[in-house]
């Protein structure tokens, strides 16, 4: 279990961590979601011991590690750029951390081979790192992190440079490994889809502060303000409320006449931007079958019914 207690950090006059308290249980993932420069990577580095907080404490498994050197914390990190050693092959990259901890070569090799098999790279021991794909390199990086049996796993946007399909696959694999090894993990990301895909809890960060914390469902159903709603990927966000898709209905005879301003064709749906007389621009997602049935075009008008009971108002 990881506990960050009242973490405060300033660089000059800029506060990057403003009295932050967070915790995450073993086998769970906490995603810190926020725009670039909000302080999320600094918070990750504080947890790792790479940056010392001005105030506050870091507890891991009920032990205070605030002043423990990073090499003594038994924490593993996975980075966006993989951070592998190009002069070493796949196996040697994974055994490197074990050997640095004094594990003998035979035991290190055995554990590294098991870790590579776990991430789907069995039999790739002698391959040169430069000959691996991006996804394979990231799996080597994950194996290297897990093989040391860390008390905490820190993920610094590790999937952002990968193709969409591979990104989704590795997210799920990483989540499964975290559960299997029963370790807490922090994922730093600016991608709400990534955060909602694998995180058990999310912390929304802005200007060095946590502006909202909760489960994915809590954030989706009760964002605190328009900024939070937009950050988690909500659409149809207004100043005091947002209108989710389940509140929108395309009707023949009911609702307000709304003109189609734009059509975005996605492989799985059609997204229509409509001009509603009361709520302004509204985005409506329809199935391809439905959209083609009515042959909807820009400047066409349709009746849009909004279920007022399903509008989510900010607190």
C-alpha positions in Angstrom: 0.0 0.0 0.0 1.2 3.5 -0.9 0.2 6.6 1.1 1.2 10.1 0.2 0.5 12.4 3.1 0.3 16.2 2.7 2.9 16.4 0.0 4.0 19.9 -0.7 6.7 20.9 -3.3 7.8 24.2 -4.8 10.3 25.0 -7.5 11.1 28.7 -6.9 7.8 30.5 -6.7 5.9 27.7 -8.5 4.0 25.2 -6.4 3.9 21.9 -8.2 2.4 19.8 -5.3 0.0 21.6 -3.0 -0.6 19.6 0.1 -1.5 16.4 -1.7 -2.7 13.3 0.1 -3.4 10.1 -1.8 -3.4 6.4 -1.2 -3.6 3.2 -3.2 -4.1 -0.4 -2.1 -2.1 -3.4 -3.2 -3.2 -4.8 -6.6 -4.9 -1.5 -7.5 -4.1 1.3 -10.0 -4.4 5.0 -9.2 -4.3 7.2 -12.3 -3.2 10.8 -12.0 -4.8 12.6 -14.9 -4.0 16.1 -15.9 -2.6 18.4 -18.6 1.1 18.9 -19.2 2.8 21.0 -16.5 0.2 20.3 -13.8 2.7 18.5 -11.6 1.7 14.9 -12.1 5.2 13.7 -13.1 6.8 15.6 -10.2 4.4 13.8 -7.8 5.5 10.4 -9.4 9.2 11.4 -8.9 8.5 12.3 -5.2 6.9 8.8 -4.7 10.0 7.3 -6.3 12.4 9.3 -4.1 13.9 11.1 -7.1 12.5 14.5 -5.8 12.4 15.3 -2.1 9.2 17.0 -0.9 9.4 20.3 1.0 6.8 18.9 3.4 4.8 15.7 3.8 5.5 12.0 4.1 5.7 8.9 1.8 4.5 5.6 3.4 4.9 2.2 1.7 3.4 -0.8 3.3 3.0 1.1 6.6 6.7 2.2 6.7 7.8 5.8 6.4 10.1 6.1 3.3 10.2 9.9 3.1 13.9 10.0 3.5 14.8 6.6 2.1 17.1 6.8 -0.9 15.4 5.8 -4.1 17.6 2.7 -4.5 16.5 1.4 -1.1 12.8 1.8 -1.7 12.3 -1.2 -4.0 10.2 0.7 -6.5 10.1 0.0 -10.2 9.3 2.6 -12.9 8.2 2.1 -16.5 8.7 5.1 -18.8 7.3 6.3 -22.1 10.7 5.9 -23.9 11.3 2.4 -22.4 14.7 3.4 -20.9 16.3 0.1 -22.0 20.1 -0.4 -22.4 20.8 -0.7 -26.1 24.1 -2.5 -25.7 22.4 -5.4 -23.8 20.1 -8.0 -25.2 16.6 -8.7 -24.0 17.6 -11.1 -21.2 20.4 -9.0 -20.0 18.2 -5.9 -19.8 15.8 -7.8 -17.5 18.5 -9.4 -15.3 20.4 -6.0 -14.9 18.3 -4.9 -11.9 18.6 -8.3 -10.2 22.4 -8.4 -10.6 22.6 -4.8 -9.2 20.8 -6.2 -6.1 23.3 -9.0 -5.7 21.3 -11.8 -7.1 23.6 -14.5 -8.5 23.7 -15.0 -12.3 21.9 -18.3 -12.4 19.0 -17.2 -10.2 18.8 -13.9 -12.1 18.5 -15.7 -15.4 15.8 -18.0 -14.1 13.7 -15.1 -12.8 14.3 -13.0 -15.9 13.2 -15.9 -18.2 10.0 -16.3 -16.2 9.3 -12.6 -16.4 9.8 -12.5 -20.1 7.5 -15.5 -20.5 4.9 -13.7 -18.4 4.8 -10.8 -20.8 4.8 -13.0 -23.9 8.4 -12.8 -24.9 9.5 -16.4 -24.2 12.4 -17.4 -26.5 13.4 -13.8 -27.2 16.3 -13.8 -24.8 19.2 -13.0 -27.1 17.5 -10.5 -29.4 19.0 -7.1 -29.7 16.9 -4.3 -28.2 17.2 -2.2 -31.3 15.6 -5.0 -33.3 12.4 -5.1 -31.2 9.2 -3.3 -32.0 7.9 -0.5 -29.7 5.4 -2.9 -28.1 8.1 -5.6 -27.6 10.4 -3.0 -26.0 7.7 -1.8 -23.6 7.0 -5.4 -22.6 10.8 -5.9 -21.9 10.6 -2.7 -19.8 7.6 -4.1 -17.9 9.3 -7.5 -17.3 12.4 -5.6 -16.0 10.2 -3.7 -13.6 8.2 -6.7 -12.3 11.2 -9.2 -12.0 12.5 -7.3 -9.0 9.3 -7.9 -7.1 8.8 -4.2 -6.3 6.7 -2.8 -3.5 5.3 -0.1 -5.8 5.1 0.2 -9.6 5.2 3.7 -11.2 4.0 4.2 -14.8 5.0 7.4 -16.5 2.8 7.6 -19.6 4.2 4.2 -20.8 1.7 3.6 -23.6 1.4 7.0 -25.2 3.9 6.4 -28.0 2.4 3.1 -29.1 -0.2 2.4 -31.8 -3.9 2.4 -30.7 -4.4 -1.4 -30.8 -1.2 -2.2 -29.2 -1.7 0.5 -26.6 -5.0 -1.1 -25.5 -3.5 -4.6 -25.4 -0.5 -3.6 -23.2 -2.8 -1.6 -20.9 -4.8 -4.7 -20.2 -1.7 -6.9 -19.8 -0.1 -4.4 -17.4 -3.3 -4.3 -15.3 -3.4 -8.1 -15.1 0.3 -8.2 -14.0 -0.4 -5.6 -11.3 -3.3 -7.7 -9.9 -1.3 -10.9 -10.2 1.7 -9.5 -8.3 -0.6 -7.7 -5.8 1.3 -4.4 -5.9 0.0 -0.8 -5.9 0.6 1.2 -9.0 0.4 4.8 -10.0 -0.3 5.7 -13.7 0.5 9.2 -14.8 -1.3 10.1 -18.0 -3.0 12.9 -19.9 -5.3 10.5 -21.8 -8.7 10.0 -20.1 -9.4 6.8 -22.1 -6.3 5.2 -20.7 -7.1 6.3 -17.2 -10.7 5.0 -17.3 -9.6 1.7 -19.0 -7.5 0.3 -16.2 -7.6 2.6 -13.1 -9.4 1.7 -10.0 -9.3 5.3 -8.8 -8.5 8.6 -10.5 -7.1 11.9 -9.3 -7.6 14.9 -11.5 -4.7 17.3 -11.2 -4.5 21.0 -12.1 -1.9 23.5 -11.1 -0.3 21.3 -8.5 -3.6 20.5 -6.8 -5.9 17.5 -6.8 -9.3 19.0 -7.9 -11.2 15.7 -7.8 -10.7 12.1 -6.6 -12.8 9.0 -6.9 -13.6 5.9 -8.8 -14.2 6.1 -12.6 -18.0 5.9 -12.1 -17.9 8.6 -9.4 -16.1 11.0 -11.7 -18.3 10.2 -14.7 -21.5 10.7 -12.8 -20.5 13.6 -10.6 -17.7 15.8 -12.0 -17.2 18.9 -9.8 -17.0 21.4 -12.6 -16.8 22.0 -16.3 -13.0 21.7 -16.3 -13.1 18.2 -14.7 -15.8 17.1 -17.1 -13.8 18.1 -20.1 -10.6 16.5 -18.7 -12.3 13.1 -18.3 -13.5 13.4 -21.9 -17.2 14.4 -21.4 -18.9 16.0 -24.3 -21.7 18.5 -24.4 -20.1 20.4 -21.4 -21.7 23.7 -20.5 -20.8 26.1 -17.8 -23.0 24.6 -15.1 -23.8 21.1 -16.4 -23.2 18.5 -19.1 -25.5 16.4 -21.2 -24.5 12.7 -21.5 -25.4 10.7 -24.6 -28.0 8.7 -22.6 -30.0 12.0 -22.2 -30.2 12.5 -26.0 -32.9 11.0 -28.2 -33.6 11.3 -32.0 -37.4 11.6 -32.3 -39.8 12.0 -35.2 -42.4 14.1 -33.6 -41.0 15.3 -30.2 -38.1 17.5 -29.1 -36.6 20.7 -30.5 -35.8 21.1 -34.1 -32.0 21.1 -34.4 -29.8 21.7 -37.5 -26.9 19.5 -38.3 -23.7 21.6 -38.3 -21.1 18.8 -38.8 -20.8 15.1 -39.3 -17.8 13.0 -38.1 -17.7 9.5 -39.5 -16.1 7.1 -37.0 -15.6 3.3 -37.8 -18.1 2.4 -35.1 -20.6 5.4 -35.2 -21.5 8.7 -36.7 -21.1 11.8 -34.6 -23.4 14.7 -35.4 -22.9 18.2 -34.1 -26.3 19.8 -33.8 -27.5 23.4 -33.1 -30.1 23.1 -30.3 -32.2 26.2 -29.7 -31.8 26.1 -25.9 -28.5 24.3 -25.3 -26.5 25.4 -28.3 -24.1 23.0 -30.0 -24.8 19.4 -29.0 -23.0 16.3 -30.1 -25.1 13.2 -30.8 -23.6 9.8 -31.6 -25.7 7.5 -33.8 -25.1 4.0 -35.2 -24.1 3.8 -38.8 -27.3 1.8 -39.5 -29.4 4.5 -38.1 -27.6 7.4 -39.8 -27.7 5.6 -43.2 -31.4 4.8 -42.8 -32.2 8.5 -42.6 -29.4 9.6 -45.0 -28.7 12.6 -42.7 -26.7 15.4 -44.2 -25.2 18.8 -43.1 -27.9 21.5 -42.7 -30.7 18.9 -42.4 -32.9 19.4 -39.3 -34.0 16.7 -36.9 -36.1 16.6 -33.7 -33.7 16.2 -30.7 -35.3 15.3 -27.4 -33.3 15.9 -24.3 -34.2 14.0 -21.1 -33.8 16.8 -18.5 -33.7 14.2 -15.7 -30.4 12.8 -17.1 -28.6 16.1 -17.3 -25.7 16.1 -14.9 -25.3 19.4 -13.0 -22.0 20.4 -11.4 -21.9 20.7 -7.6 
